Structures are given as C-alpha cells and as structure tokens.
Amino acid sequence: MAKYRRGRINDAVAAEAAVIVRDIKDPRLDGVMITVTGADVTPDLKYAKIFYSVMGEFDQKELSRGLRSAASFVRSRLAQSLNLRQTPEITFVYDESVERGAHISELLHSVASDLHDDNEDGDE
C-alpha cells in the first residue's frame, strides 16, 4: 500500500514542480526551457529529488546554481499547493536520459541509412 501512495506523491510533486519552475525568475534560467521529468520523494517525506532536462544551449554550472538557489522558492510553493505532513527539501538533478535517447535514435537512423545504402549498392 505504501508504494502506491509514494508513487502518487512522486507524480504530484513532479507535476506541481513543473508548473512552479516556469515561475522562477532567475537571470541564470532566462531563455532556457526546463522540463521536469520526474521526482523521487523519500518514504519519510523529508527529501525530494526533482529530475529535469533542458532544451537548447545552456551552461550547466550556471543552470544548476540557479535551480539550487530557487529550491527554497519551489519548496514553499509546493507547501502551498500540496497537502503533505512535511514538505520535502528539494534537490534538482539533471536527467541525461533525454539526451541519451536522442543520441541512440541518431545512431539507429545512421545504421538504418547505411543498411539501406548497402542494399541499393548490392542490387546494381
């Protein structure tokens, strides 16, 4: 039973954090599209990792500093919107899975085009 509750809490924190991140007014985050990909809240609700990915050109150090400084803002907004006994301390973690997926997709497309080219050469 507890796993289902924790899953719902993770989903709620991720969904709400995605909305809150859009309201962050930090010059280090200007012009960067941040997408919250998930959240992992500890069972005691004291800590939460919020996973994010970024579109476009960005400086990873500046971006992580901006999100780290905005963590208290995100936590206070989560406390207002979610009805939890405790509001977890927020840690932002960069999620590389989107980049890895795009890279794998590119590799697969290049292999497929190479195979297609080889088949055309063999037909002649």
C-alpha positions in Angstrom: 0.0 0.0 0.0 2.8 2.4 0.9 4.4 2.1 -2.6 1.2 3.3 -4.3 1.0 6.3 -2.0 4.6 7.2 -2.6 4.1 6.8 -6.4 1.2 9.2 -6.2 3.2 11.7 -4.1 6.1 11.5 -6.6 3.8 12.2 -9.5 2.1 15.1 -7.7 5.4 16.6 -6.7 6.8 16.3 -10.3 3.6 17.8 -11.8 3.5 20.7 -9.4 7.2 21.4 -9.7 6.9 21.5 -13.5 4.4 24.4 -13.1 6.4 26.1 -10.4 9.7 26.0 -12.4 8.1 28.2 -15.1 7.6 30.9 -12.5 11.2 31.1 -11.3 12.6 34.5 -12.1 16.4 34.0 -12.1 18.6 35.5 -14.8 20.6 32.3 -14.9 17.5 30.5 -16.1 16.3 33.0 -18.7 16.0 31.7 -22.2 16.3 28.0 -21.1 13.4 25.6 -21.4 13.4 23.4 -18.3 11.3 20.2 -18.3 10.7 18.3 -15.1 10.9 14.6 -16.0 10.2 13.1 -12.6 10.5 13.3 -8.8 11.7 10.9 -6.2 10.5 11.6 -2.6 11.9 9.6 0.3 9.5 7.5 2.3 9.7 9.8 5.3 8.9 12.8 3.0 11.9 14.8 4.2 13.8 14.9 0.9 12.9 15.0 -2.8 15.0 14.8 -5.9 13.4 16.6 -8.9 14.8 15.4 -12.2 14.9 17.9 -15.1 16.1 18.1 -18.6 16.9 21.2 -20.7 16.3 22.1 -24.3 18.7 24.4 -26.1 22.1 25.9 -25.4 22.9 26.3 -21.7 25.7 26.5 -19.2 25.3 23.5 -16.9 27.0 25.1 -13.9 25.0 28.3 -14.1 21.8 26.4 -14.6 22.4 24.2 -11.6 23.3 27.2 -9.4 20.1 29.0 -10.5 18.0 25.9 -9.6 19.8 25.4 -6.3 19.1 29.0 -5.3 15.4 28.6 -6.4 14.9 25.4 -4.3 13.5 27.2 -1.3 11.0 29.0 -3.6 9.9 25.7 -5.1 9.6 24.2 -1.7 7.4 27.0 -0.4 5.2 26.8 -3.4 4.9 23.0 -3.0 3.9 23.5 0.6 1.1 25.9 -0.5 -0.2 23.6 -3.3 0.2 20.1 -1.9 -1.3 18.9 1.3 1.5 16.9 2.9 2.5 16.5 6.5 6.0 17.7 5.7 7.2 19.5 2.6 10.4 17.8 1.4 13.7 19.6 0.9 14.3 19.9 -2.8 17.4 18.8 -4.7 17.5 19.3 -8.5 19.2 16.5 -10.5 20.0 16.8 -14.2 18.3 14.0 -16.2 20.5 12.8 -19.1 18.1 10.2 -20.4 16.5 12.6 -23.0 20.0 13.3 -24.5 20.9 9.6 -24.4 17.7 8.7 -26.1 18.3 11.3 -28.8 21.8 10.0 -29.3 20.7 6.4 -29.6 18.0 7.4 -32.1 20.6 9.2 -34.2 22.8 6.1 -34.2 19.9 3.9 -35.2 18.9 6.2 -38.0 22.5 6.2 -39.3 22.7 2.4 -39.1 19.4 2.1 -40.9 20.5 4.5 -43.7 23.8 2.6 -44.0 22.0 -0.6 -44.4 19.7 0.9 -46.9 22.6 2.3 -48.9 24.4 -1.1 -48.8 21.2 -2.8 -50.1 21.0 -0.4 -53.0 24.7 -0.9 -53.9 24.2 -4.7 -53.9 21.2 -4.5 -56.3 23.3 -2.9 -59.1 
